[in-house]
């Protein structure tokens, strides 16, 4: 779950080339755009593993 693109940016700087996330953030598009611009694969599972 990436509520902001800064987490994806940190992963990018660490050399990560793919991320898997459940999706559902109102700002998903920011993370998607960052990944597309930096050639990072992003997979959405649609399944959350953390519940309140």
mmCIF entry with sequence, helices, sheets and N, C-alpha, C, O atoms, coordinates in Angstrom:
data_MODEL
# 
_entry.id   MODEL 
# 
_entity.id                         1 
_entity.type                       polymer 
_entity.pdbx_number_of_molecules   1 
# 
_entity_poly.entity_id                      1 
_entity_poly.type                           'polypeptide(L)' 
_entity_poly.nstd_linkage                   no 
_entity_poly.nstd_monomer                   no 
_entity_poly.pdbx_seq_one_letter_code       
;(UNK)(UNK)(UNK)(UNK)(UNK)(UNK)(UNK)(UNK)(UNK)(UNK)(UNK)(UNK)(UNK)(UNK)(UNK)(UNK)
(UNK)(UNK)(UNK)(UNK)(UNK)(UNK)(UNK)(UNK)(UNK)(UNK)(UNK)(UNK)(UNK)(UNK)(UNK)(UNK)
(UNK)(UNK)(UNK)(UNK)(UNK)(UNK)(UNK)(UNK)(UNK)(UNK)(UNK)(UNK)(UNK)(UNK)(UNK)(UNK)
(UNK)(UNK)(UNK)(UNK)
;
_entity_poly.pdbx_seq_one_letter_code_can   XXXXXXXXXXXXXXXXXXXXXXXXXXXXXXXXXXXXXXXXXXXXXXXXXXXX 
_entity_poly.pdbx_strand_id                 A 
# 
loop_
_entity_poly_seq.entity_id 
_entity_poly_seq.num 
_entity_poly_seq.mon_id 
_entity_poly_seq.hetero 
1 1  UNK n 
1 2  UNK n 
1 3  UNK n 
1 4  UNK n 
1 5  UNK n 
1 6  UNK n 
1 7  UNK n 
1 8  UNK n 
1 9  UNK n 
1 10 UNK n 
1 11 UNK n 
1 12 UNK n 
1 13 UNK n 
1 14 UNK n 
1 15 UNK n 
1 16 UNK n 
1 17 UNK n 
1 18 UNK n 
1 19 UNK n 
1 20 UNK n 
1 21 UNK n 
1 22 UNK n 
1 23 UNK n 
1 24 UNK n 
1 25 UNK n 
1 26 UNK n 
1 27 UNK n 
1 28 UNK n 
1 29 UNK n 
1 30 UNK n 
1 31 UNK n 
1 32 UNK n 
1 33 UNK n 
1 34 UNK n 
1 35 UNK n 
1 36 UNK n 
1 37 UNK n 
1 38 UNK n 
1 39 UNK n 
1 40 UNK n 
1 41 UNK n 
1 42 UNK n 
1 43 UNK n 
1 44 UNK n 
1 45 UNK n 
1 46 UNK n 
1 47 UNK n 
1 48 UNK n 
1 49 UNK n 
1 50 UNK n 
1 51 UNK n 
1 52 UNK n 
# 
_struct_asym.id          A 
_struct_asym.entity_id   1 
# 
loop_
_struct_conf.conf_type_id 
_struct_conf.id 
_struct_conf.pdbx_PDB_helix_id 
_struct_conf.beg_label_comp_id 
_struct_conf.beg_label_asym_id 
_struct_conf.beg_label_seq_id 
_struct_conf.pdbx_beg_PDB_ins_code 
_struct_conf.end_label_comp_id 
_struct_conf.end_label_asym_id 
_struct_conf.end_label_seq_id 
_struct_conf.pdbx_end_PDB_ins_code 
_struct_conf.beg_auth_comp_id 
_struct_conf.beg_auth_asym_id 
_struct_conf.beg_auth_seq_id 
_struct_conf.end_auth_comp_id 
_struct_conf.end_auth_asym_id 
_struct_conf.end_auth_seq_id 
_struct_conf.pdbx_PDB_helix_class 
_struct_conf.details 
_struct_conf.pdbx_PDB_helix_length 
HELX_P HELX_P1 AA1 UNK A 6  ? UNK A 13 ? UNK A 6  UNK A 13 1 ? 8  
HELX_P HELX_P2 AA2 UNK A 28 ? UNK A 37 ? UNK A 28 UNK A 37 1 ? 10 
# 
_struct_conf_type.id          HELX_P 
_struct_conf_type.criteria    ? 
_struct_conf_type.reference   ? 
# 
_struct_sheet.id               AA1 
_struct_sheet.type             ? 
_struct_sheet.number_strands   2 
_struct_sheet.details          ? 
# 
_struct_sheet_order.sheet_id     AA1 
_struct_sheet_order.range_id_1   1 
_struct_sheet_order.range_id_2   2 
_struct_sheet_order.offset       ? 
_struct_sheet_order.sense        parallel 
# 
loop_
_struct_sheet_range.sheet_id 
_struct_sheet_range.id 
_struct_sheet_range.beg_label_comp_id 
_struct_sheet_range.beg_label_asym_id 
_struct_sheet_range.beg_label_seq_id 
_struct_sheet_range.pdbx_beg_PDB_ins_code 
_struct_sheet_range.end_label_comp_id 
_struct_sheet_range.end_label_asym_id 
_struct_sheet_range.end_label_seq_id 
_struct_sheet_range.pdbx_end_PDB_ins_code 
_struct_sheet_range.beg_auth_comp_id 
_struct_sheet_range.beg_auth_asym_id 
_struct_sheet_range.beg_auth_seq_id 
_struct_sheet_range.end_auth_comp_id 
_struct_sheet_range.end_auth_asym_id 
_struct_sheet_range.end_auth_seq_id 
AA1 1 UNK A 18 ? UNK A 21 ? UNK A 18 UNK A 21 
AA1 2 UNK A 41 ? UNK A 44 ? UNK A 41 UNK A 44 
# 
loop_
_atom_site.group_PDB 
_atom_site.id 
_atom_site.type_symbol 
_atom_site.label_atom_id 
_atom_site.label_alt_id 
_atom_site.label_comp_id 
_atom_site.label_asym_id 
_atom_site.label_entity_id 
_atom_site.label_seq_id 
_atom_site.pdbx_PDB_ins_code 
_atom_site.Cartn_x 
_atom_site.Cartn_y 
_atom_site.Cartn_z 
_atom_site.occupancy 
_atom_site.B_iso_or_equiv 
_atom_site.pdbx_formal_charge 
_atom_site.auth_seq_id 
_atom_site.auth_comp_id 
_atom_site.auth_asym_id 
_atom_site.auth_atom_id 
_atom_site.pdbx_PDB_model_num 
ATOM 1   N N  . UNK A 1 1  ? 0.851  -1.176 0.000   1.00 0.00 ? 1  UNK A N  1 
ATOM 2   C CA . UNK A 1 1  ? 0.000  0.000  0.000   1.00 0.00 ? 1  UNK A CA 1 
ATOM 3   C C  . UNK A 1 1  ? 0.890  1.231  0.000   1.00 0.00 ? 1  UNK A C  1 
ATOM 4   O O  . UNK A 1 1  ? 1.692  1.415  0.916   1.00 0.00 ? 1  UNK A O  1 
ATOM 5   N N  . UNK A 1 2  ? 0.762  2.061  -1.000  1.00 0.00 ? 2  UNK A N  1 
ATOM 6   C CA . UNK A 1 2  ? 1.577  3.266  -1.132  1.00 0.00 ? 2  UNK A CA 1 
ATOM 7   C C  . UNK A 1 2  ? 0.671  4.493  -1.116  1.00 0.00 ? 2  UNK A C  1 
ATOM 8   O O  . UNK A 1 2  ? 0.148  4.889  -2.158  1.00 0.00 ? 2  UNK A O  1 
ATOM 9   N N  . UNK A 1 3  ? 0.480  5.103  0.062   1.00 0.00 ? 3  UNK A N  1 
ATOM 10  C CA . UNK A 1 3  ? -0.387 6.281  0.108   1.00 0.00 ? 3  UNK A CA 1 
ATOM 11  C C  . UNK A 1 3  ? 0.214  7.491  -0.601  1.00 0.00 ? 3  UNK A C  1 
ATOM 12  O O  . UNK A 1 3  ? -0.509 8.408  -0.990  1.00 0.00 ? 3  UNK A O  1 
ATOM 13  N N  . UNK A 1 4  ? 1.529  7.496  -0.767  1.00 0.00 ? 4  UNK A N  1 
ATOM 14  C CA . UNK A 1 4  ? 2.221  8.573  -1.477  1.00 0.00 ? 4  UNK A CA 1 
ATOM 15  C C  . UNK A 1 4  ? 3.321  7.961  -2.336  1.00 0.00 ? 4  UNK A C  1 
ATOM 16  O O  . UNK A 1 4  ? 3.793  6.862  -2.044  1.00 0.00 ? 4  UNK A O  1 
ATOM 17  N N  . UNK A 1 5  ? 3.728  8.654  -3.382  1.00 0.00 ? 5  UNK A N  1 
ATOM 18  C CA . UNK A 1 5  ? 4.754  8.139  -4.291  1.00 0.00 ? 5  UNK A CA 1 
ATOM 19  C C  . UNK A 1 5  ? 6.148  8.136  -3.675  1.00 0.00 ? 5  UNK A C  1 
ATOM 20  O O  . UNK A 1 5  ? 7.059  7.530  -4.240  1.00 0.00 ? 5  UNK A O  1 
ATOM 21  N N  . UNK A 1 6  ? 6.341  8.793  -2.539  1.00 0.00 ? 6  UNK A N  1 
ATOM 22  C CA . UNK A 1 6  ? 7.686  8.860  -1.957  1.00 0.00 ? 6  UNK A CA 1 
ATOM 23  C C  . UNK A 1 6  ? 8.223  7.485  -1.568  1.00 0.00 ? 6  UNK A C  1 
ATOM 24  O O  . UNK A 1 6  ? 9.432  7.261  -1.627  1.00 0.00 ? 6  UNK A O  1 
ATOM 25  N N  . UNK A 1 7  ? 7.355  6.571  -1.174  1.00 0.00 ? 7  UNK A N  1 
ATOM 26  C CA . UNK A 1 7  ? 7.801  5.215  -0.833  1.00 0.00 ? 7  UNK A CA 1 
ATOM 27  C C  . UNK A 1 7  ? 8.350  4.495  -2.066  1.00 0.00 ? 7  UNK A C  1 
ATOM 28  O O  . UNK A 1 7  ? 9.359  3.794  -1.993  1.00 0.00 ? 7  UNK A O  1 
ATOM 29  N N  . UNK A 1 8  ? 7.675  4.680  -3.187  1.00 0.00 ? 8  UNK A N  1 
ATOM 30  C CA . UNK A 1 8  ? 8.140  4.071  -4.431  1.00 0.00 ? 8  UNK A CA 1 
ATOM 31  C C  . UNK A 1 8  ? 9.458  4.716  -4.864  1.00 0.00 ? 8  UNK A C  1 
ATOM 32  O O  . UNK A 1 8  ? 10.339 4.038  -5.392  1.00 0.00 ? 8  UNK A O  1 
ATOM 33  N N  . UNK A 1 9  ? 9.590  6.006  -4.646  1.00 0.00 ? 9  UNK A N  1 
ATOM 34  C CA . UNK A 1 9  ? 10.832 6.706  -4.984  1.00 0.00 ? 9  UNK A CA 1 
ATOM 35  C C  . UNK A 1 9  ? 12.000 6.161  -4.158  1.00 0.00 ? 9  UNK A C  1 
ATOM 36  O O  . UNK A 1 9  ? 13.093 5.963  -4.690  1.00 0.00 ? 9  UNK A O  1 
ATOM 37  N N  . UNK A 1 10 ? 11.781 5.919  -2.880  1.00 0.00 ? 10 UNK A N  1 
ATOM 38  C CA . UNK A 1 10 ? 12.827 5.348  -2.026  1.00 0.00 ? 10 UNK A CA 1 
ATOM 39  C C  . UNK A 1 10 ? 13.199 3.949  -2.514  1.00 0.00 ? 10 UNK A C  1 
ATOM 40  O O  . UNK A 1 10 ? 14.378 3.602  -2.574  1.00 0.00 ? 10 UNK A O  1 
ATOM 41  N N  . UNK A 1 11 ? 12.198 3.152  -2.860  1.00 0.00 ? 11 UNK A N  1 
ATOM 42  C CA . UNK A 1 11 ? 12.460 1.810  -3.390  1.00 0.00 ? 11 UNK A CA 1 
ATOM 43  C C  . UNK A 1 11 ? 13.274 1.895  -4.677  1.00 0.00 ? 11 UNK A C  1 
ATOM 44  O O  . UNK A 1 11 ? 14.202 1.113  -4.880  1.00 0.00 ? 11 UNK A O  1 
ATOM 45  N N  . UNK A 1 12 ? 12.932 2.832  -5.534  1.00 0.00 ? 12 UNK A N  1 
ATOM 46  C CA . UNK A 1 12 ? 13.655 3.048  -6.790  1.00 0.00 ? 12 UNK A CA 1 
ATOM 47  C C  . UNK A 1 12 ? 15.124 3.362  -6.521  1.00 0.00 ? 12 UNK A C  1 
ATOM 48  O O  . UNK A 1 12 ? 16.009 2.793  -7.160  1.00 0.00 ? 12 UNK A O  1 
ATOM 49  N N  . UNK A 1 13 ? 15.380 4.250  -5.595  1.00 0.00 ? 13 UNK A N  1 
ATOM 50  C CA . UNK A 1 13 ? 16.758 4.634  -5.274  1.00 0.00 ? 13 UNK A CA 1 
ATOM 51  C C  . UNK A 1 13 ? 17.547 3.478  -4.667  1.00 0.00 ? 13 UNK A C  1 
ATOM 52  O O  . UNK A 1 13 ? 18.777 3.467  -4.720  1.00 0.00 ? 13 UNK A O  1 
ATOM 53  N N  . UNK A 1 14 ? 16.839 2.505  -4.089  1.00 0.00 ? 14 UNK A N  1 
ATOM 54  C CA . UNK A 1 14 ? 17.488 1.323  -3.516  1.00 0.00 ? 14 UNK A CA 1 
ATOM 55  C C  . UNK A 1 14 ? 17.689 0.226  -4.558  1.00 0.00 ? 14 UNK A C  1 
ATOM 56  O O  . UNK A 1 14 ? 18.231 -0.834 -4.246  1.00 0.00 ? 14 UNK A O  1 
ATOM 57  N N  . UNK A 1 15 ? 17.255 0.477  -5.795  1.00 0.00 ? 15 UNK A N  1 
ATOM 58  C CA . UNK A 1 15 ? 17.456 -0.489 -6.867  1.00 0.00 ? 15 UNK A CA 1 
ATOM 59  C C  . UNK A 1 15 ? 16.301 -1.455 -7.088  1.00 0.00 ? 15 UNK A C  1 
ATOM 60  O O  . UNK A 1 15 ? 16.424 -2.396 -7.873  1.00 0.00 ? 15 UNK A O  1 
ATOM 61  N N  . UNK A 1 16 ? 15.191 -1.237 -6.411  1.00 0.00 ? 16 UNK A N  1 
ATOM 62  C CA . UNK A 1 16 ? 14.019 -2.097 -6.579  1.00 0.00 ? 16 UNK A CA 1 
ATOM 63  C C  . UNK A 1 16 ? 13.447 -1.870 -7.978  1.00 0.00 ? 16 UNK A C  1 
ATOM 64  O O  . UNK A 1 16 ? 13.309 -0.729 -8.419  1.00 0.00 ? 16 UNK A O  1 
ATOM 65  N N  . UNK A 1 17 ? 13.116 -2.955 -8.671  1.00 0.00 ? 17 UNK A N  1 
ATOM 66  C CA . UNK A 1 17 ? 12.594 -2.830 -10.034 1.00 0.00 ? 17 UNK A CA 1 
ATOM 67  C C  . UNK A 1 17 ? 11.145 -3.275 -10.166 1.00 0.00 ? 17 UNK A C  1 
ATOM 68  O O  . UNK A 1 17 ? 10.554 -3.138 -11.236 1.00 0.00 ? 17 UNK A O  1 
ATOM 69  N N  . UNK A 1 18 ? 10.563 -3.807 -9.090  1.00 0.00 ? 18 UNK A N  1 
ATOM 70  C CA . UNK A 1 18 ? 9.165  -4.240 -9.123  1.00 0.00 ? 18 UNK A CA 1 
ATOM 71  C C  . UNK A 1 18 ? 8.584  -4.177 -7.713  1.00 0.00 ? 18 UNK A C  1 
ATOM 72  O O  . UNK A 1 18 ? 9.281  -4.441 -6.734  1.00 0.00 ? 18 UNK A O  1 
ATOM 73  N N  . UNK A 1 19 ? 7.306  -3.827 -7.619  1.00 0.00 ? 19 UNK A N  1 
ATOM 74  C CA . UNK A 1 19 ? 6.606  -3.800 -6.337  1.00 0.00 ? 19 UNK A CA 1 
ATOM 75  C C  . UNK A 1 19 ? 5.240  -4.461 -6.501  1.00 0.00 ? 19 UNK A C  1 
ATOM 76  O O  . UNK A 1 19 ? 4.627  -4.416 -7.567  1.00 0.00 ? 19 UNK A O  1 
ATOM 77  N N  . UNK A 1 20 ? 4.788  -5.070 -5.421  1.00 0.00 ? 20 UNK A N  1 
ATOM 78  C CA . UNK A 1 20 ? 3.459  -5.679 -5.378  1.00 0.00 ? 20 UNK A CA 1 
ATOM 79  C C  . UNK A 1 20 ? 2.707  -4.993 -4.248  1.00 0.00 ? 20 UNK A C  1 
ATOM 80  O O  . UNK A 1 20 ? 3.229  -4.835 -3.145  1.00 0.00 ? 20 UNK A O  1 
ATOM 81  N N  . UNK A 1 21 ? 1.482  -4.590 -4.534  1.00 0.00 ? 21 UNK A N  1 
ATOM 82  C CA . UNK A 1 21 ? 0.703  -3.906 -3.509  1.00 0.00 ? 21 UNK A CA 1 
ATOM 83  C C  . UNK A 1 21 ? -0.779 -4.199 -3.683  1.00 0.00 ? 21 UNK A C  1 
ATOM 84  O O  . UNK A 1 21 ? -1.214 -4.595 -4.765  1.00 0.00 ? 21 UNK A O  1 
ATOM 85  N N  . UNK A 1 22 ? -1.559 -4.005 -2.615  1.00 0.00 ? 22 UNK A N  1 
ATOM 86  C CA . UNK A 1 22 ? -2.985 -4.287 -2.711  1.00 0.00 ? 22 UNK A CA 1 
ATOM 87  C C  . UNK A 1 22 ? -3.773 -3.222 -3.467  1.00 0.00 ? 22 UNK A C  1 
ATOM 88  O O  . UNK A 1 22 ? -4.852 -3.502 -3.989  1.00 0.00 ? 22 UNK A O  1 
ATOM 89  N N  . UNK A 1 23 ? -3.237 -1.994 -3.529  1.00 0.00 ? 23 UNK A N  1 
ATOM 90  C CA . UNK A 1 23 ? -3.987 -0.900 -4.140  1.00 0.00 ? 23 UNK A CA 1 
ATOM 91  C C  . UNK A 1 23 ? -5.018 -0.365 -3.164  1.00 0.00 ? 23 UNK A C  1 
ATOM 92  O O  . UNK A 1 23 ? -5.144 -0.867 -2.047  1.00 0.00 ? 23 UNK A O  1 
ATOM 93  N N  . UNK A 1 24 ? -5.739 0.632  -3.577  1.00 0.00 ? 24 UNK A N  1 
ATOM 94  C CA . UNK A 1 24 ? -6.802 1.179  -2.751  1.00 0.00 ? 24 UNK A CA 1 
ATOM 95  C C  . UNK A 1 24 ? -6.528 2.557  -2.192  1.00 0.00 ? 24 UNK A C  1 
ATOM 96  O O  . UNK A 1 24 ? -7.391 3.129  -1.527  1.00 0.00 ? 24 UNK A O  1 
ATOM 97  N N  . UNK A 1 25 ? -5.354 3.108  -2.441  1.00 0.00 ? 25 UNK A N  1 
ATOM 98  C CA . UNK A 1 25 ? -5.060 4.461  -1.984  1.00 0.00 ? 25 UNK A CA 1 
ATOM 99  C C  . UNK A 1 25 ? -5.738 5.460  -2.911  1.00 0.00 ? 25 UNK A C  1 
ATOM 100 O O  . UNK A 1 25 ? -5.828 5.240  -4.119  1.00 0.00 ? 25 UNK A O  1 
ATOM 101 N N  . UNK A 1 26 ? -6.213 6.557  -2.338  1.00 0.00 ? 26 UNK A N  1 
ATOM 102 C CA . UNK A 1 26 ? -6.805 7.593  -3.183  1.00 0.00 ? 26 UNK A CA 1 
ATOM 103 C C  . UNK A 1 26 ? -5.740 8.237  -4.066  1.00 0.00 ? 26 UNK A C  1 
ATOM 104 O O  . UNK A 1 26 ? -6.067 8.924  -5.034  1.00 0.00 ? 26 UNK A O  1 
ATOM 105 N N  . UNK A 1 27 ? -4.470 8.017  -3.734  1.00 0.00 ? 27 UNK A N  1 
ATOM 106 C CA . UNK A 1 27 ? -3.367 8.573  -4.523  1.00 0.00 ? 27 UNK A CA 1 
ATOM 107 C C  . UNK A 1 27 ? -2.612 7.492  -5.300  1.00 0.00 ? 27 UNK A C  1 
ATOM 108 O O  . UNK A 1 27 ? -1.449 7.689  -5.653  1.00 0.00 ? 27 UNK A O  1 
ATOM 109 N N  . UNK A 1 28 ? -3.252 6.367  -5.568  1.00 0.00 ? 28 UNK A N  1 
ATOM 110 C CA . UNK A 1 28 ? -2.599 5.298  -6.327  1.00 0.00 ? 28 UNK A CA 1 
ATOM 111 C C  . UNK A 1 28 ? -1.988 5.818  -7.627  1.00 0.00 ? 28 UNK A C  1 
ATOM 112 O O  . UNK A 1 28 ? -0.897 5.402  -8.016  1.00 0.00 ? 28 UNK A O  1 
ATOM 113 N N  . UNK A 1 29 ? -2.690 6.721  -8.288  1.00 0.00 ? 29 UNK A N  1 
ATOM 114 C CA . UNK A 1 29 ? -2.213 7.200  -9.588  1.00 0.00 ? 29 UNK A CA 1 
ATOM 115 C C  . UNK A 1 29 ? -0.850 7.867  -9.486  1.00 0.00 ? 29 UNK A C  1 
ATOM 116 O O  . UNK A 1 29 ? -0.058 7.782  -10.425 1.00 0.00 ? 29 UNK A O  1 
ATOM 117 N N  . UNK A 1 30 ? -0.554 8.530  -8.367  1.00 0.00 ? 30 UNK A N  1 
ATOM 118 C CA . UNK A 1 30 ? 0.769  9.146  -8.185  1.00 0.00 ? 30 UNK A CA 1 
ATOM 119 C C  . UNK A 1 30 ? 1.862  8.085  -8.208  1.00 0.00 ? 30 UNK A C  1 
ATOM 120 O O  . UNK A 1 30 ? 2.901  8.271  -8.842  1.00 0.00 ? 30 UNK A O  1 
ATOM 121 N N  . UNK A 1 31 ? 1.627  6.970  -7.515  1.00 0.00 ? 31 UNK A N  1 
ATOM 122 C CA . UNK A 1 31 ? 2.602  5.881  -7.486  1.00 0.00 ? 31 UNK A CA 1 
ATOM 123 C C  . UNK A 1 31 ? 2.698  5.196  -8.846  1.00 0.00 ? 31 UNK A C  1 
ATOM 124 O O  . UNK A 1 31 ? 3.788  4.837  -9.293  1.00 0.00 ? 31 UNK A O  1 
ATOM 125 N N  . UNK A 1 32 ? 1.562  5.019  -9.492  1.00 0.00 ? 32 UNK A N  1 
ATOM 126 C CA . UNK A 1 32 ? 1.546  4.412  -10.826 1.00 0.00 ? 32 UNK A CA 1 
ATOM 127 C C  . UNK A 1 32 ? 2.348  5.269  -11.799 1.00 0.00 ? 32 UNK A C  1 
ATOM 128 O O  . UNK A 1 32 ? 3.166  4.753  -12.561 1.00 0.00 ? 32 UNK A O  1 
ATOM 129 N N  . UNK A 1 33 ? 2.114  6.565  -11.771 1.00 0.00 ? 33 UNK A N  1 
ATOM 130 C CA . UNK A 1 33 ? 2.832  7.473  -12.668 1.00 0.00 ? 33 UNK A CA 1 
ATOM 131 C C  . UNK A 1 33 ? 4.333  7.419  -12.414 1.00 0.00 ? 33 UNK A C  1 
ATOM 132 O O  . UNK A 1 33 ? 5.123  7.375  -13.357 1.00 0.00 ? 33 UNK A O  1 
ATOM 133 N N  . UNK A 1 34 ? 4.732  7.422  -11.140 1.00 0.00 ? 34 UNK A N  1 
ATOM 134 C CA . UNK A 1 34 ? 6.162  7.362  -10.820 1.00 0.00 ? 34 UNK A CA 1 
ATOM 135 C C  . UNK A 1 34 ? 6.754  6.067  -11.369 1.00 0.00 ? 34 UNK A C  1 
ATOM 136 O O  . UNK A 1 34 ? 7.812  6.082  -11.999 1.00 0.00 ? 34 UNK A O  1 
ATOM 137 N N  . UNK A 1 35 ? 6.074  4.953  -11.132 1.00 0.00 ? 35 UNK A N  1 
ATOM 138 C CA . UNK A 1 35 ? 6.579  3.666  -11.617 1.00 0.00 ? 35 UNK A CA 1 
ATOM 139 C C  . UNK A 1 35 ? 6.687  3.648  -13.137 1.00 0.00 ? 35 UNK A C  1 
ATOM 140 O O  . UNK A 1 35 ? 7.683  3.171  -13.681 1.00 0.00 ? 35 UNK A O  1 
ATOM 141 N N  . UNK A 1 36 ? 5.686  4.156  -13.818 1.00 0.00 ? 36 UNK A N  1 
ATOM 142 C CA . UNK A 1 36 ? 5.726  4.188  -15.277 1.00 0.00 ? 36 UNK A CA 1 
ATOM 143 C C  . UNK A 1 36 ? 6.878  5.047  -15.785 1.00 0.00 ? 36 UNK A C  1 
ATOM 144 O O  . UNK A 1 36 ? 7.549  4.678  -16.749 1.00 0.00 ? 36 UNK A O  1 
ATOM 145 N N  . UNK A 1 37 ? 7.109  6.178  -15.151 1.00 0.00 ? 37 UNK A N  1 
ATOM 146 C CA . UNK A 1 37 ? 8.179  7.081  -15.578 1.00 0.00 ? 37 UNK A CA 1 
ATOM 147 C C  . UNK A 1 37 ? 9.571  6.504  -15.322 1.00 0.00 ? 37 UNK A C  1 
ATOM 148 O O  . UNK A 1 37 ? 10.529 6.854  -16.011 1.00 0.00 ? 37 UNK A O  1 
ATOM 149 N N  . UNK A 1 38 ? 9.680  5.614  -14.325 1.00 0.00 ? 38 UNK A N  1 
ATOM 150 C CA . UNK A 1 38 ? 10.988 5.069  -13.947 1.00 0.00 ? 38 UNK A CA 1 
ATOM 151 C C  . UNK A 1 38 ? 11.129 3.580  -14.259 1.00 0.00 ? 38 UNK A C  1 
ATOM 152 O O  . UNK A 1 38 ? 12.043 2.918  -13.767 1.00 0.00 ? 38 UNK A O  1 
ATOM 153 N N  . UNK A 1 39 ? 10.217 3.063  -15.078 1.00 0.00 ? 39 UNK A N  1 
ATOM 154 C CA . UNK A 1 39 ? 10.259 1.675  -15.540 1.00 0.00 ? 39 UNK A CA 1 
ATOM 155 C C  . UNK A 1 39 ? 10.300 0.668  -14.383 1.00 0.00 ? 39 UNK A C  1 
ATOM 156 O O  . UNK A 1 39 ? 11.076 -0.287 -14.402 1.00 0.00 ? 39 UNK A O  1 
ATOM 157 N N  . UNK A 1 40 ? 9.458  0.899  -13.392 1.00 0.00 ? 40 UNK A N  1 
ATOM 158 C CA . UNK A 1 40 ? 9.298  -0.014 -12.265 1.00 0.00 ? 40 UNK A CA 1 
ATOM 159 C C  . UNK A 1 40 ? 7.977  -0.753 -12.467 1.00 0.00 ? 40 UNK A C  1 
ATOM 160 O O  . UNK A 1 40 ? 6.935  -0.131 -12.675 1.00 0.00 ? 40 UNK A O  1 
ATOM 161 N N  . UNK A 1 41 ? 8.027  -2.070 -12.405 1.00 0.00 ? 41 UNK A N  1 
ATOM 162 C CA . UNK A 1 41 ? 6.799  -2.855 -12.533 1.00 0.00 ? 41 UNK A CA 1 
ATOM 163 C C  . UNK A 1 41 ? 6.000  -2.753 -11.239 1.00 0.00 ? 41 UNK A C  1 
ATOM 164 O O  . UNK A 1 41 ? 6.556  -2.869 -10.148 1.00 0.00 ? 41 UNK A O  1 
ATOM 165 N N  . UNK A 1 42 ? 4.688  -2.534 -11.367 1.00 0.00 ? 42 UNK A N  1 
ATOM 166 C CA . UNK A 1 42 ? 3.811  -2.490 -10.195 1.00 0.00 ? 42 UNK A CA 1 
ATOM 167 C C  . UNK A 1 42 ? 2.643  -3.431 -10.441 1.00 0.00 ? 42 UNK A C  1 
ATOM 168 O O  . UNK A 1 42 ? 1.935  -3.320 -11.443 1.00 0.00 ? 42 UNK A O  1 
ATOM 169 N N  . UNK A 1 43 ? 2.454  -4.360 -9.511  1.00 0.00 ? 43 UNK A N  1 
ATOM 170 C CA . UNK A 1 43 ? 1.371  -5.331 -9.604  1.00 0.00 ? 43 UNK A CA 1 
ATOM 171 C C  . UNK A 1 43 ? 0.374  -5.047 -8.485  1.00 0.00 ? 43 UNK A C  1 
ATOM 172 O O  . UNK A 1 43 ? 0.760  -4.872 -7.329  1.00 0.00 ? 43 UNK A O  1 
ATOM 173 N N  . UNK A 1 44 ? -0.896 -5.004 -8.831  1.00 0.00 ? 44 UNK A N  1 
ATOM 174 C CA . UNK A 1 44 ? -1.956 -4.803 -7.846  1.00 0.00 ? 44 UNK A CA 1 
ATOM 175 C C  . UNK A 1 44 ? -2.629 -6.140 -7.561  1.00 0.00 ? 44 UNK A C  1 
ATOM 176 O O  . UNK A 1 44 ? -3.098 -6.810 -8.481  1.00 0.00 ? 44 UNK A O  1 
ATOM 177 N N  . UNK A 1 45 ? -2.679 -6.529 -6.290  1.00 0.00 ? 45 UNK A N  1 
ATOM 178 C CA . UNK A 1 45 ? -3.317 -7.792 -5.917  1.00 0.00 ? 45 UNK A CA 1 
ATOM 179 C C  . UNK A 1 45 ? -4.802 -7.621 -5.627  1.00 0.00 ? 45 UNK A C  1 
ATOM 180 O O  . UNK A 1 45 ? -5.590 -8.543 -5.837  1.00 0.00 ? 45 UNK A O  1 
ATOM 181 N N  . UNK A 1 46 ? -5.184 -6.434 -5.140  1.00 0.00 ? 46 UNK A N  1 
ATOM 182 C CA . UNK A 1 46 ? -6.569 -6.223 -4.754  1.00 0.00 ? 46 UNK A CA 1 
ATOM 183 C C  . UNK A 1 46 ? -6.914 -6.878 -3.422  1.00 0.00 ? 46 UNK A C  1 
ATOM 184 O O  . UNK A 1 46 ? -8.067 -6.846 -2.991  1.00 0.00 ? 46 UNK A O  1 
ATOM 185 N N  . UNK A 1 47 ? -5.917 -7.472 -2.769  1.00 0.00 ? 47 UNK A N  1 
ATOM 186 C CA . UNK A 1 47 ? -6.131 -8.163 -1.492  1.00 0.00 ? 47 UNK A CA 1 
ATOM 187 C C  . UNK A 1 47 ? -5.275 -7.506 -0.426  1.00 0.00 ? 47 UNK A C  1 
ATOM 188 O O  . UNK A 1 47 ? -4.057 -7.406 -0.572  1.00 0.00 ? 47 UNK A O  1 
ATOM 189 N N  . UNK A 1 48 ? -5.916 -7.057 0.650   1.00 0.00 ? 48 UNK A N  1 
ATOM 190 C CA . UNK A 1 48 ? -5.170 -6.453 1.760   1.00 0.00 ? 48 UNK A CA 1 
ATOM 191 C C  . UNK A 1 48 ? -4.844 -7.527 2.787   1.00 0.00 ? 48 UNK A C  1 
ATOM 192 O O  . UNK A 1 48 ? -5.651 -8.421 3.039   1.00 0.00 ? 48 UNK A O  1 
ATOM 193 N N  . UNK A 1 49 ? -3.668 -7.436 3.374   1.00 0.00 ? 49 UNK A N  1 
ATOM 194 C CA . UNK A 1 49 ? -3.247 -8.400 4.388   1.00 0.00 ? 49 UNK A CA 1 
ATOM 195 C C  . UNK A 1 49 ? -3.172 -7.769 5.767   1.00 0.00 ? 49 UNK A C  1 
ATOM 196 O O  . UNK A 1 49 ? -2.769 -8.428 6.725   1.00 0.00 ? 49 UNK A O  1 
ATOM 197 N N  . UNK A 1 50 ? -3.549 -6.525 5.880   1.00 0.00 ? 50 UNK A N  1 
ATOM 198 C CA . UNK A 1 50 ? -3.559 -5.809 7.150   1.00 0.00 ? 50 UNK A CA 1 
ATOM 199 C C  . UNK A 1 50 ? -4.954 -5.256 7.350   1.00 0.00 ? 50 UNK A C  1 
ATOM 200 O O  . UNK A 1 50 ? -5.479 -4.551 6.487   1.00 0.00 ? 50 UNK A O  1 
ATOM 201 N N  . UNK A 1 51 ? -5.545 -5.567 8.467   1.00 0.00 ? 51 UNK A N  1 
ATOM 202 C CA . UNK A 1 51 ? -6.894 -5.068 8.737   1.00 0.00 ? 51 UNK A CA 1 
ATOM 203 C C  . UNK A 1 51 ? -6.928 -4.395 10.089  1.00 0.00 ? 51 UNK A C  1 
ATOM 204 O O  . UNK A 1 51 ? -6.213 -4.789 11.010  1.00 0.00 ? 51 UNK A O  1 
ATOM 205 N N  . UNK A 1 52 ? -7.761 -3.381 10.201  1.00 0.00 ? 52 UNK A N  1 
ATOM 206 C CA . UNK A 1 52 ? -7.935 -2.670 11.468  1.00 0.00 ? 52 UNK A CA 1 
ATOM 207 C C  . UNK A 1 52 ? -9.020 -3.345 12.277  1.00 0.00 ? 52 UNK A C  1 
ATOM 208 O O  . UNK A 1 52 ? -9.329 -2.905 13.384  1.00 0.00 ? 52 UNK A O  1 
# 
